[in-house]
Amino acid sequence: MRMLKGVELIIVNEKKFMKTTEELELPLTKLLSQKKYDEVDRLSRNEVSKLAARVQSMTDDELWNLIDKITGGLGYTKEDKDISRIIVCGSIISWAAVVKPKSKVLEIGTGLGRTCYTIISWSTPSLYLTIDSSHEILAIALYRNPYPQFRDSLMNKCVKICLCDAEKAINAINDSFDHVIHDGGPNPRRNPTLFSDGFLERLSELIKSGGTLSIFGGKDKKWQDKLYRKLRDLGFQVSTEAFPSSPVLVFHCIKD
């Protein structure tokens, strides 16, 4: 039997008092289908708040180990967690330059809020609906974020957090968006469901004509090629952007 240690044991014990993501899915997906985003946000933040004390008690090493485990890294090295590099990578993923004031934005993969930060710093969307299935990463983002700027962006009144499986969430949404950010990592190879043909087809349906999609393509050449072909097949105009000095690609897409 594998022994739990450190923060893993803390999280497991705390979850005895929490609803699982599955228990939240029925009420949240119903609310999503009704466009009741304020209620979605309230329920999600309430559940995440139950981990606040625990994440606040972590050591720095425990905090970063958990962040790395869940997100797969934010574009920094182990020795260098400089916010400048992280924001540059987040800006490429978010494609903030295409987001106009009053736009409606959908994000897959909230993480620590870096992509949210780049959008909120650039523009003033009327809605920023962001989906993540991890209690832990959302608790860190809201209550122990190593980058306070990212936490503050998640507190913006236009930001609505949804603690839900992304596939179930997007199938429930009854709305259309000007811009979609797909940062549902840590990479396509490790999380293939979120990069499947069906998932991408559904995302395409949620984007307005002339709208935009930015999707994290990872560094696996086979996955990059597969995603590029699928996005073209869906009728998008597709261009690629790379992280600085990195094989990681992001696809920027315009819906015809």
C-alpha atoms as an extended CHARMM CRD file, in Angstrom:
* protein
*
       256  EXT
         1         1  MET       CA              0.0000000000        0.0000000000        0.0000000000  PROA      1               0.0000000000
         2         2  ARG       CA              1.3170000000        3.4340000000       -0.9130000000  PROA      2               0.0000000000
         3         3  MET       CA              1.7360000000        5.6540000000        2.1210000000  PROA      3               0.0000000000
         4         4  LEU       CA              0.3270000000        9.1540000000        1.8200000000  PROA      4               0.0000000000
         5         5  LYS       CA              2.5090000000       11.8940000000        3.1610000000  PROA      5               0.0000000000
         6         6  GLY       CA              2.5720000000       15.6040000000        3.7110000000  PROA      6               0.0000000000
         7         7  VAL       CA              0.0370000000       17.5920000000        1.8070000000  PROA      7               0.0000000000
         8         8  GLU       CA             -1.5730000000       14.5200000000        0.1910000000  PROA      8               0.0000000000
         9         9  LEU       CA             -2.7210000000       13.2820000000        3.6010000000  PROA      9               0.0000000000
        10        10  ILE       CA             -3.9830000000       16.7380000000        4.5570000000  PROA      10              0.0000000000
        11        11  ILE       CA             -6.0450000000       16.9950000000        1.3920000000  PROA      11              0.0000000000
        12        12  VAL       CA             -7.5000000000       13.4990000000        1.7190000000  PROA      12              0.0000000000
        13        13  ASN       CA             -8.5560000000       14.1290000000        5.3320000000  PROA      13              0.0000000000
        14        14  GLU       CA            -10.1200000000       17.4850000000        4.4840000000  PROA      14              0.0000000000
        15        15  LYS       CA            -12.1170000000       16.0170000000        1.6080000000  PROA      15              0.0000000000
        16        16  LYS       CA            -14.1530000000       13.9860000000        4.1130000000  PROA      16              0.0000000000
        17        17  PHE       CA            -16.0410000000       17.2270000000        4.7210000000  PROA      17              0.0000000000
        18        18  MET       CA            -16.3390000000       18.1860000000        1.0700000000  PROA      18              0.0000000000
        19        19  LYS       CA            -18.5070000000       17.2580000000       -1.8520000000  PROA      19              0.0000000000
        20        20  THR       CA            -16.7360000000       15.4140000000       -4.6360000000  PROA      20              0.0000000000
        21        21  THR       CA            -16.6340000000       16.8750000000       -8.1040000000  PROA      21              0.0000000000
        22        22  GLU       CA            -19.1440000000       14.2140000000       -9.1420000000  PROA      22              0.0000000000
        23        23  GLU       CA            -21.6020000000       15.2830000000       -6.4200000000  PROA      23              0.0000000000
        24        24  LEU       CA            -21.4310000000       18.8520000000       -7.6680000000  PROA      24              0.0000000000
        25        25  GLU       CA            -21.8600000000       17.9880000000      -11.3300000000  PROA      25              0.0000000000
        26        26  LEU       CA            -25.6430000000       17.6150000000      -11.3750000000  PROA      26              0.0000000000
        27        27  PRO       CA            -26.4830000000       21.0040000000       -9.8110000000  PROA      27              0.0000000000
        28        28  LEU       CA            -23.6670000000       22.7760000000      -11.6300000000  PROA      28              0.0000000000
        29        29  THR       CA            -24.4590000000       21.4010000000      -15.0770000000  PROA      29              0.0000000000
        30        30  LYS       CA            -28.1230000000       22.2770000000      -14.5680000000  PROA      30              0.0000000000
        31        31  LEU       CA            -27.1740000000       25.8310000000      -13.6410000000  PROA      31              0.0000000000
        32        32  LEU       CA            -24.8060000000       26.0610000000      -16.6170000000  PROA      32              0.0000000000
        33        33  SER       CA            -27.5990000000       25.0230000000      -18.9670000000  PROA      33              0.0000000000
        34        34  GLN       CA            -29.7090000000       27.8520000000      -17.5070000000  PROA      34              0.0000000000
        35        35  LYS       CA            -26.8840000000       30.4170000000      -17.7880000000  PROA      35              0.0000000000
        36        36  LYS       CA            -27.0220000000       30.9990000000      -14.0370000000  PROA      36              0.0000000000
        37        37  TYR       CA            -23.3250000000       31.7250000000      -13.7990000000  PROA      37              0.0000000000
        38        38  ASP       CA            -23.5020000000       33.6270000000      -10.5140000000  PROA      38              0.0000000000
        39        39  GLU       CA            -24.9070000000       30.5060000000       -8.8310000000  PROA      39              0.0000000000
        40        40  VAL       CA            -22.3130000000       28.3020000000      -10.5090000000  PROA      40              0.0000000000
        41        41  ASP       CA            -19.6180000000       30.5980000000       -9.1380000000  PROA      41              0.0000000000
        42        42  ARG       CA            -21.1210000000       30.7150000000       -5.6380000000  PROA      42              0.0000000000
        43        43  LEU       CA            -21.3920000000       26.9330000000       -5.3050000000  PROA      43              0.0000000000
        44        44  SER       CA            -17.9120000000       26.3610000000       -6.6930000000  PROA      44              0.0000000000
        45        45  ARG       CA            -16.1860000000       28.9290000000       -4.5130000000  PROA      45              0.0000000000
        46        46  ASN       CA            -18.0420000000       27.6610000000       -1.4500000000  PROA      46              0.0000000000
        47        47  GLU       CA            -16.6960000000       24.1410000000       -1.9540000000  PROA      47              0.0000000000
        48        48  VAL       CA            -13.1780000000       25.3430000000       -2.6500000000  PROA      48              0.0000000000
        49        49  SER       CA            -13.2110000000       27.4960000000        0.5050000000  PROA      49              0.0000000000
        50        50  LYS       CA            -13.3330000000       24.3210000000        2.6000000000  PROA      50              0.0000000000
        51        51  LEU       CA             -9.6860000000       23.7220000000        1.6990000000  PROA      51              0.0000000000
        52        52  ALA       CA             -8.5730000000       27.2820000000        2.4590000000  PROA      52              0.0000000000
        53        53  ALA       CA             -7.0980000000       26.6230000000        5.8930000000  PROA      53              0.0000000000
        54        54  ARG       CA             -5.2520000000       23.5560000000        4.6950000000  PROA      54              0.0000000000
        55        55  VAL       CA             -3.5500000000       25.1310000000        1.7230000000  PROA      55              0.0000000000
        56        56  GLN       CA             -2.6290000000       28.1160000000        3.8710000000  PROA      56              0.0000000000
        57        57  SER       CA             -0.8300000000       25.7680000000        6.2770000000  PROA      57              0.0000000000
        58        58  MET       CA              1.3810000000       24.1560000000        3.5970000000  PROA      58              0.0000000000
        59        59  THR       CA              5.0970000000       24.7250000000        3.4960000000  PROA      59              0.0000000000
        60        60  ASP       CA              6.4400000000       26.3670000000        0.3470000000  PROA      60              0.0000000000
        61        61  ASP       CA              7.8690000000       23.0440000000       -0.8350000000  PROA      61              0.0000000000
        62        62  GLU       CA              4.5320000000       21.2970000000       -0.3410000000  PROA      62              0.0000000000
        63        63  LEU       CA              2.7660000000       24.0900000000       -2.1940000000  PROA      63              0.0000000000
        64        64  TRP       CA              5.0250000000       23.9940000000       -5.2460000000  PROA      64              0.0000000000
        65        65  ASN       CA              5.1020000000       20.2000000000       -5.3540000000  PROA      65              0.0000000000
        66        66  LEU       CA              1.3090000000       20.1430000000       -5.4910000000  PROA      66              0.0000000000
        67        67  ILE       CA              1.1560000000       22.9050000000       -8.1120000000  PROA      67              0.0000000000
        68        68  ASP       CA              3.6590000000       21.0720000000      -10.2980000000  PROA      68              0.0000000000
        69        69  LYS       CA              1.8520000000       17.7700000000       -9.8650000000  PROA      69              0.0000000000
        70        70  ILE       CA             -1.5170000000       19.1860000000      -10.9250000000  PROA      70              0.0000000000
        71        71  THR       CA             -0.5430000000       21.7270000000      -13.5820000000  PROA      71              0.0000000000
        72        72  GLY       CA              2.5500000000       20.0880000000      -15.0300000000  PROA      72              0.0000000000
        73        73  GLY       CA              4.4380000000       23.3670000000      -14.6010000000  PROA      73              0.0000000000
        74        74  LEU       CA              3.6640000000       26.9590000000      -15.5360000000  PROA      74              0.0000000000
        75        75  GLY       CA              6.4970000000       27.7100000000      -17.9350000000  PROA      75              0.0000000000
        76        76  TYR       CA              9.1610000000       28.1550000000      -15.2770000000  PROA      76              0.0000000000
        77        77  THR       CA             12.1200000000       25.9710000000      -14.3540000000  PROA      77              0.0000000000
        78        78  LYS       CA             12.5510000000       24.3730000000      -10.9310000000  PROA      78              0.0000000000
        79        79  GLU       CA             15.1400000000       27.0070000000      -10.0940000000  PROA      79              0.0000000000
        80        80  ASP       CA             13.3690000000       29.9790000000      -11.6390000000  PROA      80              0.0000000000
        81        81  LYS       CA              9.7330000000       30.7920000000      -10.9250000000  PROA      81              0.0000000000
        82        82  ASP       CA             10.0100000000       34.3520000000      -12.1920000000  PROA      82              0.0000000000
        83        83  ILE       CA              6.6170000000       35.8680000000      -12.8870000000  PROA      83              0.0000000000
        84        84  SER       CA              7.7900000000       37.5380000000      -16.1170000000  PROA      84              0.0000000000
        85        85  ARG       CA              8.3540000000       34.2390000000      -17.9270000000  PROA      85              0.0000000000
        86        86  ILE       CA              5.1100000000       32.8150000000      -16.5720000000  PROA      86              0.0000000000
        87        87  ILE       CA              3.1280000000       35.8310000000      -17.7910000000  PROA      87              0.0000000000
        88        88  VAL       CA              4.7540000000       35.6840000000      -21.2420000000  PROA      88              0.0000000000
        89        89  CYS       CA              3.7050000000       32.0290000000      -21.5800000000  PROA      89              0.0000000000
        90        90  GLY       CA              0.2560000000       32.8090000000      -20.1710000000  PROA      90              0.0000000000
        91        91  SER       CA             -0.1960000000       35.6430000000      -22.6650000000  PROA      91              0.0000000000
        92        92  ILE       CA              0.5700000000       33.3250000000      -25.5690000000  PROA      92              0.0000000000
        93        93  ILE       CA             -1.9330000000       30.7750000000      -24.2800000000  PROA      93              0.0000000000
        94        94  SER       CA             -4.6660000000       33.3270000000      -23.5640000000  PROA      94              0.0000000000
        95        95  TRP       CA             -4.2080000000       35.2870000000      -26.8300000000  PROA      95              0.0000000000
        96        96  ALA       CA             -5.3730000000       38.3210000000      -24.9050000000  PROA      96              0.0000000000
        97        97  ALA       CA             -4.9430000000       40.6970000000      -27.8480000000  PROA      97              0.0000000000
        98        98  VAL       CA             -8.0940000000       39.4000000000      -29.5880000000  PROA      98              0.0000000000
        99        99  VAL       CA            -10.3820000000       39.9030000000      -26.5630000000  PROA      99              0.0000000000
       100       100  LYS       CA            -12.4710000000       43.0230000000      -27.0290000000  PROA      100             0.0000000000
       101       101  PRO       CA            -14.3500000000       44.8970000000      -24.2840000000  PROA      101             0.0000000000
       102       102  LYS       CA            -17.6620000000       43.2410000000      -23.3390000000  PROA      102             0.0000000000
       103       103  SER       CA            -16.5840000000       39.9420000000      -24.8940000000  PROA      103             0.0000000000
       104       104  LYS       CA            -17.7290000000       36.6500000000      -23.4260000000  PROA      104             0.0000000000
       105       105  VAL       CA            -14.7830000000       34.3600000000      -22.6650000000  PROA      105             0.0000000000
       106       106  LEU       CA            -14.7560000000       30.6560000000      -21.8000000000  PROA      106             0.0000000000
       107       107  GLU       CA            -11.6670000000       29.0310000000      -20.3140000000  PROA      107             0.0000000000
       108       108  ILE       CA            -10.8730000000       25.3430000000      -19.9010000000  PROA      108             0.0000000000
       109       109  GLY       CA             -8.3310000000       24.9740000000      -17.0940000000  PROA      109             0.0000000000
       110       110  THR       CA             -8.3010000000       27.7580000000      -14.5000000000  PROA      110             0.0000000000
       111       111  GLY       CA             -5.0250000000       26.7500000000      -12.8630000000  PROA      111             0.0000000000
       112       112  LEU       CA             -3.5580000000       29.5430000000      -10.7610000000  PROA      112             0.0000000000
       113       113  GLY       CA             -5.3050000000       32.1840000000      -12.8510000000  PROA      113             0.0000000000
       114       114  ARG       CA             -2.4250000000       33.3450000000      -15.0280000000  PROA      114             0.0000000000
       115       115  THR       CA             -4.4130000000       33.3200000000      -18.2760000000  PROA      115             0.0000000000
       116       116  CYS       CA             -7.2890000000       35.0340000000      -16.5100000000  PROA      116             0.0000000000
       117       117  TYR       CA             -4.8190000000       37.6660000000      -15.3100000000  PROA      117             0.0000000000
       118       118  THR       CA             -3.5710000000       38.3830000000      -18.8320000000  PROA      118             0.0000000000
       119       119  ILE       CA             -7.1410000000       38.8040000000      -20.1520000000  PROA      119             0.0000000000
       120       120  ILE       CA             -8.3680000000       40.9530000000      -17.2600000000  PROA      120             0.0000000000
       121       121  SER       CA             -5.2350000000       43.1350000000      -17.5230000000  PROA      121             0.0000000000
       122       122  TRP       CA             -5.7730000000       43.6140000000      -21.2450000000  PROA      122             0.0000000000
       123       123  SER       CA             -9.5250000000       43.9750000000      -21.6350000000  PROA      123             0.0000000000
       124       124  THR       CA            -12.8780000000       44.1650000000      -19.8620000000  PROA      124             0.0000000000
       125       125  PRO       CA            -14.9270000000       41.0890000000      -20.7640000000  PROA      125             0.0000000000
       126       126  SER       CA            -18.5510000000       40.9710000000      -19.6950000000  PROA      126             0.0000000000
       127       127  LEU       CA            -18.1300000000       37.3090000000      -18.7020000000  PROA      127             0.0000000000
       128       128  TYR       CA            -15.1010000000       35.1640000000      -17.9950000000  PROA      128             0.0000000000
       129       129  LEU       CA            -16.3460000000       31.6360000000      -17.2900000000  PROA      129             0.0000000000
       130       130  THR       CA            -13.4710000000       29.4100000000      -16.1960000000  PROA      130             0.0000000000
       131       131  ILE       CA            -13.6900000000       25.6560000000      -15.5890000000  PROA      131             0.0000000000
       132       132  ASP       CA            -11.4240000000       23.4200000000      -13.5150000000  PROA      132             0.0000000000
       133       133  SER       CA            -12.0300000000       20.0300000000      -11.9040000000  PROA      133             0.0000000000
       134       134  SER       CA             -9.3730000000       20.3130000000       -9.1780000000  PROA      134             0.0000000000
       135       135  HSD       CA            -10.4470000000       21.4070000000       -5.6920000000  PROA      135             0.0000000000
       136       136  GLU       CA             -6.7870000000       21.6860000000       -4.7270000000  PROA      136             0.0000000000
       137       137  ILE       CA             -5.5520000000       23.9450000000       -7.5030000000  PROA      137             0.0000000000
       138       138  LEU       CA             -8.5420000000       26.2600000000       -7.1480000000  PROA      138             0.0000000000
       139       139  ALA       CA             -7.9920000000       26.4520000000       -3.3860000000  PROA      139             0.0000000000
       140       140  ILE       CA             -4.3720000000       27.3820000000       -3.9690000000  PROA      140             0.0000000000
       141       141  ALA       CA             -5.3670000000       29.9040000000       -6.6470000000  PROA      141             0.0000000000
       142       142  LEU       CA             -7.8210000000       31.6410000000       -4.3150000000  PROA      142             0.0000000000
       143       143  TYR       CA             -6.2280000000       31.2390000000       -0.8750000000  PROA      143             0.0000000000
       144       144  ARG       CA             -2.4670000000       30.6350000000       -1.2250000000  PROA      144             0.0000000000
       145       145  ASN       CA             -1.5730000000       31.8330000000       -4.6790000000  PROA      145             0.0000000000
       146       146  PRO       CA              2.1870000000       32.4310000000       -5.0070000000  PROA      146             0.0000000000
       147       147  TYR       CA              1.2870000000       35.1630000000       -7.5190000000  PROA      147             0.0000000000
       148       148  PRO       CA             -1.1630000000       37.5600000000       -5.8210000000  PROA      148             0.0000000000
       149       149  GLN       CA             -1.8700000000       39.2860000000       -9.1440000000  PROA      149             0.0000000000
       150       150  PHE       CA             -3.3820000000       36.0600000000      -10.4510000000  PROA      150             0.0000000000
       151       151  ARG       CA             -5.5400000000       35.6600000000       -7.3400000000  PROA      151             0.0000000000
       152       152  ASP       CA             -6.7920000000       39.2240000000       -7.6610000000  PROA      152             0.0000000000
       153       153  SER       CA             -7.8330000000       38.6380000000      -11.2670000000  PROA      153             0.0000000000
       154       154  LEU       CA             -9.9670000000       35.6620000000      -10.1700000000  PROA      154             0.0000000000
       155       155  MET       CA            -11.8020000000       38.0310000000       -7.8140000000  PROA      155             0.0000000000
       156       156  ASN       CA            -12.9040000000       40.2880000000      -10.6620000000  PROA      156             0.0000000000
       157       157  LYS       CA            -16.6820000000       40.5800000000      -10.8080000000  PROA      157             0.0000000000
       158       158  CYS       CA            -16.8250000000       39.2440000000      -14.3830000000  PROA      158             0.0000000000
       159       159  VAL       CA            -15.0180000000       36.0020000000      -13.4380000000  PROA      159             0.0000000000
       160       160  LYS       CA            -17.2230000000       32.9960000000      -12.7250000000  PROA      160             0.0000000000
       161       161  ILE       CA            -15.5140000000       29.8190000000      -11.5350000000  PROA      161             0.0000000000
       162       162  CYS       CA            -16.9710000000       26.3880000000      -12.2660000000  PROA      162             0.0000000000
       163       163  LEU       CA            -15.6310000000       23.4000000000      -10.2940000000  PROA      163             0.0000000000
       164       164  CYS       CA            -16.5960000000       20.6600000000      -12.7200000000  PROA      164             0.0000000000
       165       165  ASP       CA            -15.3560000000       18.0790000000      -15.1810000000  PROA      165             0.0000000000
       166       166  ALA       CA            -14.7380000000       20.1030000000      -18.3300000000  PROA      166             0.0000000000
       167       167  GLU       CA            -16.3270000000       17.6110000000      -20.7120000000  PROA      167             0.0000000000
       168       168  LYS       CA            -19.5840000000       17.5330000000      -18.7430000000  PROA      168             0.0000000000
       169       169  ALA       CA            -19.5250000000       21.2930000000      -18.3010000000  PROA      169             0.0000000000
       170       170  ILE       CA            -19.1770000000       22.1710000000      -21.9840000000  PROA      170             0.0000000000
       171       171  ASN       CA            -21.8820000000       19.6850000000      -22.9310000000  PROA      171             0.0000000000
       172       172  ALA       CA            -24.2300000000       21.4330000000      -20.4870000000  PROA      172             0.0000000000
       173       173  ILE       CA            -23.4480000000       25.0150000000      -21.5120000000  PROA      173             0.0000000000
       174       174  ASN       CA            -26.2190000000       26.6650000000      -23.5060000000  PROA      174             0.0000000000
       175       175  ASP       CA            -24.4180000000       29.7910000000      -24.6410000000  PROA      175             0.0000000000
       176       176  SER       CA            -21.9610000000       31.1410000000      -27.1920000000  PROA      176             0.0000000000
       177       177  PHE       CA            -18.6240000000       32.8760000000      -26.6640000000  PROA      177             0.0000000000
       178       178  ASP       CA            -16.4240000000       35.3670000000      -28.4610000000  PROA      178             0.0000000000
       179       179  HSD       CA            -13.2060000000       33.7270000000      -27.2840000000  PROA      179             0.0000000000
       180       180  VAL       CA            -12.3080000000       30.3290000000      -25.8520000000  PROA      180             0.0000000000
       181       181  ILE       CA             -9.0510000000       29.4520000000      -24.0950000000  PROA      181             0.0000000000
       182       182  HSD       CA             -8.2090000000       25.7560000000      -23.8530000000  PROA      182             0.0000000000
       183       183  ASP       CA             -5.3840000000       25.3230000000      -21.3380000000  PROA      183             0.0000000000
       184       184  GLY       CA             -6.6400000000       21.9650000000      -20.0750000000  PROA      184             0.0000000000
       185       185  GLY       CA             -3.2230000000       20.4550000000      -19.4860000000  PROA      185             0.0000000000
       186       186  PRO       CA             -0.8260000000       19.5070000000      -18.3560000000  PROA      186             0.0000000000
       187       187  ASN       CA             -0.4870000000       18.2930000000      -21.9590000000  PROA      187             0.0000000000
       188       188  PRO       CA             -2.5690000000       16.4660000000      -24.5800000000  PROA      188             0.0000000000
       189       189  ARG       CA             -0.7590000000       13.1630000000      -24.1350000000  PROA      189             0.0000000000
       190       190  ARG       CA             -1.5100000000       13.0500000000      -20.3960000000  PROA      190             0.0000000000
       191       191  ASN       CA             -5.0970000000       14.2360000000      -20.7170000000  PROA      191             0.0000000000
       192       192  PRO       CA             -6.3160000000       13.0100000000      -24.1200000000  PROA      192             0.0000000000
       193       193  THR       CA            -10.0520000000       13.2970000000      -23.3500000000  PROA      193             0.0000000000
       194       194  LEU       CA             -9.8140000000       17.0880000000      -23.2980000000  PROA      194             0.0000000000
       195       195  PHE       CA             -8.1190000000       17.0310000000      -26.7040000000  PROA      195             0.0000000000
       196       196  SER       CA            -10.3310000000       14.4220000000      -28.3420000000  PROA      196             0.0000000000
       197       197  ASP       CA            -12.1880000000       15.0580000000      -31.5890000000  PROA      197             0.0000000000
       198       198  GLY       CA            -15.5150000000       15.1720000000      -29.7500000000  PROA      198             0.0000000000
       199       199  PHE       CA            -14.2940000000       17.6930000000      -27.1880000000  PROA      199             0.0000000000
       200       200  LEU       CA            -12.8500000000       20.0040000000      -29.8460000000  PROA      200             0.0000000000
       201       201  GLU       CA            -16.0140000000       19.7270000000      -31.9450000000  PROA      201             0.0000000000
       202       202  ARG       CA            -18.1280000000       20.7610000000      -28.9610000000  PROA      202             0.0000000000
       203       203  LEU       CA            -15.8310000000       23.7220000000      -28.2170000000  PROA      203             0.0000000000
       204       204  SER       CA            -16.1890000000       24.8100000000      -31.8230000000  PROA      204             0.0000000000
       205       205  GLU       CA            -19.9820000000       24.8060000000      -31.4540000000  PROA      205             0.0000000000
       206       206  LEU       CA            -19.7070000000       27.1920000000      -28.4880000000  PROA      206             0.0000000000
       207       207  ILE       CA            -17.7400000000       29.8050000000      -30.4480000000  PROA      207             0.0000000000
       208       208  LYS       CA            -19.5330000000       32.5620000000      -32.3400000000  PROA      208             0.0000000000
       209       209  SER       CA            -18.9160000000       33.0030000000      -36.0450000000  PROA      209             0.0000000000
       210       210  GLY       CA            -15.7720000000       35.0920000000      -36.3420000000  PROA      210             0.0000000000
       211       211  GLY       CA            -14.8370000000       34.1490000000      -32.7850000000  PROA      211             0.0000000000
       212       212  THR       CA            -11.4660000000       32.8740000000      -31.6460000000  PROA      212             0.0000000000
       213       213  LEU       CA             -9.9310000000       29.8610000000      -29.9370000000  PROA      213             0.0000000000
       214       214  SER       CA             -6.5190000000       29.4920000000      -28.3360000000  PROA      214             0.0000000000
       215       215  ILE       CA             -5.4830000000       25.9430000000      -27.5150000000  PROA      215             0.0000000000
       216       216  PHE       CA             -2.3970000000       24.6500000000      -25.7430000000  PROA      216             0.0000000000
       217       217  GLY       CA             -0.7020000000       22.1220000000      -28.0340000000  PROA      217             0.0000000000
       218       218  GLY       CA              2.1000000000       20.8630000000      -25.7930000000  PROA      218             0.0000000000
       219       219  LYS       CA              5.4630000000       19.7560000000      -27.1550000000  PROA      219             0.0000000000
       220       220  ASP       CA              4.6450000000       16.2920000000      -28.5050000000  PROA      220             0.0000000000
       221       221  LYS       CA              5.0010000000       16.5770000000      -32.2940000000  PROA      221             0.0000000000
       222       222  LYS       CA              2.4600000000       13.8230000000      -32.9910000000  PROA      222             0.0000000000
       223       223  TRP       CA             -0.1690000000       15.5820000000      -30.8640000000  PROA      223             0.0000000000
       224       224  GLN       CA              0.6520000000       18.9410000000      -32.3930000000  PROA      224             0.0000000000
       225       225  ASP       CA              0.1310000000       17.5600000000      -35.8960000000  PROA      225             0.0000000000
       226       226  LYS       CA             -3.0900000000       15.8190000000      -34.8840000000  PROA      226             0.0000000000
       227       227  LEU       CA             -4.5250000000       18.9440000000      -33.2810000000  PROA      227             0.0000000000
       228       228  TYR       CA             -3.5590000000       21.1280000000      -36.2190000000  PROA      228             0.0000000000
       229       229  ARG       CA             -5.2950000000       18.8230000000      -38.6940000000  PROA      229             0.0000000000
       230       230  LYS       CA             -8.4280000000       18.5620000000      -36.5540000000  PROA      230             0.0000000000
       231       231  LEU       CA             -8.6930000000       22.3110000000      -36.0740000000  PROA      231             0.0000000000
       232       232  ARG       CA             -8.3500000000       22.8430000000      -39.8250000000  PROA      232             0.0000000000
       233       233  ASP       CA            -10.9870000000       20.1660000000      -40.4470000000  PROA      233             0.0000000000
       234       234  LEU       CA            -13.3380000000       22.0780000000      -38.1320000000  PROA      234             0.0000000000
       235       235  GLY       CA            -13.0210000000       25.1020000000      -40.3860000000  PROA      235             0.0000000000
       236       236  PHE       CA            -10.6820000000       27.2370000000      -38.3050000000  PROA      236             0.0000000000
       237       237  GLN       CA             -7.9650000000       29.4640000000      -39.6870000000  PROA      237             0.0000000000
       238       238  VAL       CA             -4.9990000000       28.2180000000      -37.6620000000  PROA      238             0.0000000000
       239       239  SER       CA             -1.6470000000       29.8090000000      -36.8150000000  PROA      239             0.0000000000
       240       240  THR       CA              0.9620000000       28.6370000000      -34.3290000000  PROA      240             0.0000000000
       241       241  GLU       CA              2.8720000000       30.3870000000      -31.5690000000  PROA      241             0.0000000000
       242       242  ALA       CA              5.7600000000       28.9370000000      -29.5540000000  PROA      242             0.0000000000
       243       243  PHE       CA              6.9080000000       29.4880000000      -26.0040000000  PROA      243             0.0000000000
       244       244  PRO       CA             10.2750000000       31.3020000000      -25.8690000000  PROA      244             0.0000000000
       245       245  SER       CA             13.1550000000       28.8470000000      -26.4220000000  PROA      245             0.0000000000
       246       246  SER       CA             10.7620000000       25.9140000000      -26.1530000000  PROA      246             0.0000000000
       247       247  PRO       CA              9.1690000000       23.2520000000      -28.4030000000  PROA      247             0.0000000000
       248       248  VAL       CA              5.7670000000       23.9770000000      -26.8140000000  PROA      248             0.0000000000
       249       249  LEU       CA              3.2050000000       25.2420000000      -29.3200000000  PROA      249             0.0000000000
       250       250  VAL       CA             -0.0850000000       27.0900000000      -28.9190000000  PROA      250             0.0000000000
       251       251  PHE       CA             -2.6590000000       27.1770000000      -31.7160000000  PROA      251             0.0000000000
       252       252  HSD       CA             -4.4680000000       30.4410000000      -32.3970000000  PROA      252             0.0000000000
       253       253  CYS       CA             -7.6430000000       29.8420000000      -34.3620000000  PROA      253             0.0000000000
       254       254  ILE       CA            -10.3100000000       32.0010000000      -36.0100000000  PROA      254             0.0000000000
       255       255  LYS       CA            -13.7240000000       30.5170000000      -36.7200000000  PROA      255             0.0000000000
       256       256  ASP       CA            -14.9650000000       31.2270000000      -40.2350000000  PROA      256             0.0000000000
